[in-house]
């Protein structure tokens, strides 16, 4: 489950430890992709609605960064370990919410140890924080939340002092939003300041009416991507209804200069098509 303390969970070192990946790319801050794990059966079953995805996007955007991908995972050690291994092999920065409690279904700590090829061990400082918070009630169960993959660093928890942890550029926090979100802010402002951008990517958008569909514009879209390989293109068709006609909305995301050039190219080429009507939604200059 996403967080919490309770009955005895798997103890330290009670899982097989596979060898770590033989080659892990070193992250380059200029090109780092940021991903999000949301972990918990209760999310996948619909018992609880996820709130972490929009918040992660908001926190990153405030710092000039963006989320590249998100993945929802069950409380399953093998599945979580596989996802961590894949993101680590890509060199991604990963924010992970959920599954670091002490109940038997909380297995994110064990999965991280498995993915990194290290044992699960008691972290002395994490144990001290839990004992300070809970006193004699820290043992025997709450203290299990101080069992982290060997070599992990701590993420401070301002709510109840039960720390999260990180290994390399994977950051694990509880599933409770009131804990997770300030902890993610600490991660982004302390461990991931290299992700901050004073000139973040921008997105310009336009709408075109009077075309028969996306298929007629595939060659134009392919040409645009060849000319501007650093620009992300999105295409959202609308079938139309009683309030608005059929149309396609295009988004062009990239550096300010490249996105503006791609926008101008696409707008000009669409306007050249017979019967096409182009409307700017967020254009360079007007959007600044």
N, C-alpha and C positions, 0 to 999 in steps of 0.2 A: 504494500500500500504506500501512499505518498509520504507518510511521515508518522511518527509517534513511537512511544515506548510501551512495552508490554511484556508478554511472556518470553521465556528463554528462546533465543534464536540460535542459528548456527554459530558455533564458537570459532575462535581464531584458529586458522590453520586446518580446518576440517574439510577442505575442498582440494581437489587435485590442481596443481599449478602447472600449466603448459609452458613451454618455452616462449619467451617474448618474440615479437616479430624481429626478423634479422635486419630489416632496414626500415627506418622510420624517417621520412623527410623532415628536415628542420624547417619550422614555419618561417615564412617571410612576411613581416608585418605589412608590407605594401600590398600583398596579394592574399592575405589570410581570409579563408572562408570561415564564417561563424555559423555553427549549427546549434540546435536545441533538441535535447531529449526531454520528453514528458513521460514519466514512468508511473504506471499504476493500473491494475486491473479495473479499478473503479472508474477510470476515465474511459477505457475501452468498452466497458459494459454500459456506460451512460448513467451510472449512479451519481457521478459528479461531472460537472462541466468544466473543461479546461479553461483557465484564465492566464496561464503562463505564456502562451504564444503571443497574444497581443501585447502583453507587458514587456516581453523580451524585445519585440520590435520597437516599442516605445523607448525603452532604455537605450537600445543601440542607436536609434535615430537621434536621440538627444545628444549623442556623442559623435555624430557624423558617420556612424557605421551602419551596417545593415545585416539582416539575417539572410543567410544563403539557403538554409534548409531547416526543416523540423521533422522529427520522427517520434511517433507515439509507440511506446513499448509496454509489454505486459510485465508483471512481476515474475519474471522467469530469468534465472541466472544465466543460462546459456544464451538466450536471445539478447540480453543486455550486454554480455561479454562480447558477443559477435559484433554488435553495433559499435561498441567502443573500439574494438580492434580495427574495424573498417574505417572509422573516422580518424583514428590515430595513424593508420597507414597513409591516409590522404594528407595528414598534416593539418587538419582542421582545428580551430578553436571550438570547444564544445561546452555549452552550459547545460547542466542536467538537473532537473527538478524531480524529486520524489524517490522513495524507496530506501532511504538511509536510516530508518528507524530500527527498532530492536525486535519487532515481532517476526515470526517465522516467514511471513510473506515479503518482508523487506530484505531484498537480496542485492541491492545495488552496490554496496560495499564489497560483498563477496565477488560480484561480477567484475568490478574494476580490478580487484587483485588478480583474478583469473586472466583478464585481458592483458594486464601489464606483466604477467608472469612473475609476481612477487607474492609472498605470504601475507595473510591478514594478521596484524599484530596490534597489541594494545599501545595506543599513543599516550605517553605519559602526561603531556600538557592537556590533551582533550579529557583524560580521566580526571585531572585536577579540577578542570572547569566544571565538569558534571558534579563532582563531589562538593564543590563550593556552592553550587546551585541547589542541590537536593539533600545534602547532608547524608544521614544514615539511609535515606530512601534511594540513594544512588545505587546501592547494591541490593540484590545481585543483577537486576535487569537493566536499569538505565545505563549503567556503565558499559554495557555491550556496545553502545553507540560511540565508544571511544576506540573500537576496533577498526582500524583503517589499513589499507594496503601499505606495506612497508615503504617508508620514504615519503609518505604523503605530507603535504603542508596543510595548515588549518585555515578555514574560512570562518571568521568570527560571526556568531549568532547574537544579535543585540536583544533578542526576545528572552531566551532562556539559557544562553551560554552553551548549548549543545552544538558544537562546531560542525560545519561541513568540512569538506576536504578537497584537495586537488592533487593531481599528478600530471606532470608536464603541462599541457594546455587543456586539460579536461577538469571541469569544475563542478562539484557535486553539492547540491543544497537540498533541504527538505522540500516536501510538496506543499506545505502550508504557505499560502501567499504572504501572510504577515511576517513570516521568517524569510522565505525564499527571496522576496524582492529586495529588501535592504542588503541581503547577502550578495545578490547578484550585482547590485550597485557597487558594493565594496570590491568585488572581483573586477568589474570594468574600470574602476577608478584607481585600483592599486596594482593588480596583476596584469591588466590588459590595457594600460594607457597607450600602448603602441597602436591600438585599434582606433583611437580618437582621430578624427579628421576635421581640420578647419575648413577644407574645401571638399565636402562629401560629394558623392555621385548625385546627379540630378536626373529627373525624369520629365520629359516633355511629351505631351499627348495631343492627339487630334482625332477627329471623327470624319469619316467619309461616307457619304450617301450616294446612291445611284449606281452602285456596282452590284453585280449579280451574286457575289459571294467571295469568300477567302480564296477559293481555288483559282479564281481569275487573277489573283494578285500574288500567287506563289513565286513566280519568276522575279517579280519586283522585290519581294521580301528577301529572296535568296541573293539578289544582286546587292541589296543594301547591306546585308551581313558580310558579303565579300569585301565591299568597299570600306566598311566600318567595323572591323572585327572586334573592337573593344566595346561595342555598344550592344546592350541587351534589347531585343525586340519582343514586344508582346502584342498579340492580336486577339481582340475580344469581339466576336460577332453578336449582333442582336437581331433576332428574327422580326422584331417590330410588333406593335400592337395598336390599339385604338388611339393611343396618346402620342406615339412617335413612330416614324417609318423605320424600315429595315436599314441597318447601318453597321459599320465596323469601327471600333475604337482601337487606335494604335498607341503604344507607349514605347518610348525610346529612352533607355537609361544608360548613363555613362558619365564620363567627365563632362564638365560644362561645355567645353569646346567641341568635343566629338559628338555629344548628344545634339548640340545645336546644328552642327553640320549635317548629321543624319536626318534631323527633323526637316531642315530646309530641302534636302534631296528628296525625301519621301513626299513632302507636301507638293513640291513642283511636279514630280512624276504623277502623282494622283490627280492633280488639277489638269494635267494634259489628257486624261482619259475622257472620252466622249460621255457626257451625261453625269460625270462625277461632280459632287459638291463637297468641298472640304471645309470643315469648321475647326478652328483652333480651340483646344480646351485648355492647354497649358503650354504656351509658346515661349521660346527664348525672348528675353527682354521684358515682355509683359509679365512673365512668371517670376522674375527676379525679385 
